[in-house]
Amino acid sequence: MTIKQVSEKYNISQDTLRYYERIGIIPPVRRTSGGIRDYSDEDLSWVGLVICMRNAGMPINALTKYVKLCIKGDSTIPARLDLLRSQREKLLDQRSKINDTIDRLNYKIERYETAVNSGQKPIWD
């Protein structure tokens, strides 16, 4: 696949793909004789992993470390597991905060809906 096709498939810019490759969170992509990037299925797996980890909030430096560990091989599995567990804990904490915020918003919305339906001023709290 060309960089344009990969960009469209994953809905990220071509510049972002180039950046990810340049900083090493995507291994170097094979190029055609004309110098055009030719993404393989393995490259696409890396792109998908990077997008997933970035969506999970993993910082670039942690992601770079994770990719380097992957490249080193199976001896780094425990270290990779630690990185993933740490990121999961951060996400779970973030999800808890988001859930608390949603609960508070739902409560406020309910108060306003009651006020609108009854014609009375909402009780502020």
ChimeraX attribute file (.defattr): number of C-alpha atoms within 10 A of each C-alpha:
attribute: neighborCount
match mode: 1-to-1
recipient: residues
	/A:1	15
	/A:2	15
	/A:3	18
	/A:4	13
	/A:5	13
	/A:6	19
	/A:7	17
	/A:8	12
	/A:9	11
	/A:10	12
	/A:11	10
	/A:12	13
	/A:13	14
	/A:14	16
	/A:15	11
	/A:16	11
	/A:17	17
	/A:18	16
	/A:19	13
	/A:20	18
	/A:21	15
	/A:22	12
	/A:23	13
	/A:24	16
	/A:25	23
	/A:26	24
	/A:27	17
	/A:28	15
	/A:29	17
	/A:30	13
	/A:31	12
	/A:32	10
	/A:33	7
	/A:34	6
	/A:35	8
	/A:36	13
	/A:37	17
	/A:38	16
	/A:39	19
	/A:40	13
	/A:41	10
	/A:42	11
	/A:43	18
	/A:44	17
	/A:45	13
	/A:46	16
	/A:47	22
	/A:48	14
	/A:49	16
	/A:50	21
	/A:51	16
	/A:52	12
	/A:53	18
	/A:54	13
	/A:55	10
	/A:56	13
	/A:57	15
	/A:58	21
	/A:59	12
	/A:60	16
	/A:61	11
	/A:62	15
	/A:63	21
	/A:64	18
	/A:65	16
	/A:66	23
	/A:67	19
	/A:68	17
	/A:69	17
	/A:70	15
	/A:71	11
	/A:72	11
	/A:73	9
	/A:74	10
	/A:75	10
	/A:76	14
	/A:77	14
	/A:78	11
	/A:79	14
	/A:80	18
	/A:81	12
	/A:82	12
	/A:83	16
	/A:84	17
	/A:85	12
	/A:86	13
	/A:87	18
	/A:88	15
	/A:89	11
	/A:90	15
	/A:91	15
	/A:92	12
	/A:93	12
	/A:94	13
	/A:95	12
	/A:96	12
	/A:97	12
	/A:98	12
	/A:99	12
	/A:100	12
	/A:101	12
	/A:102	12
	/A:103	12
	/A:104	12
	/A:105	12
	/A:106	12
	/A:107	13
	/A:108	16
	/A:109	12
	/A:110	13
	/A:111	17
	/A:112	18
	/A:113	13
	/A:114	15
	/A:115	14
	/A:116	12
	/A:117	9
	/A:118	10
	/A:119	10
	/A:120	10
	/A:121	11
	/A:122	15
	/A:123	10
	/A:124	7
	/A:125	6
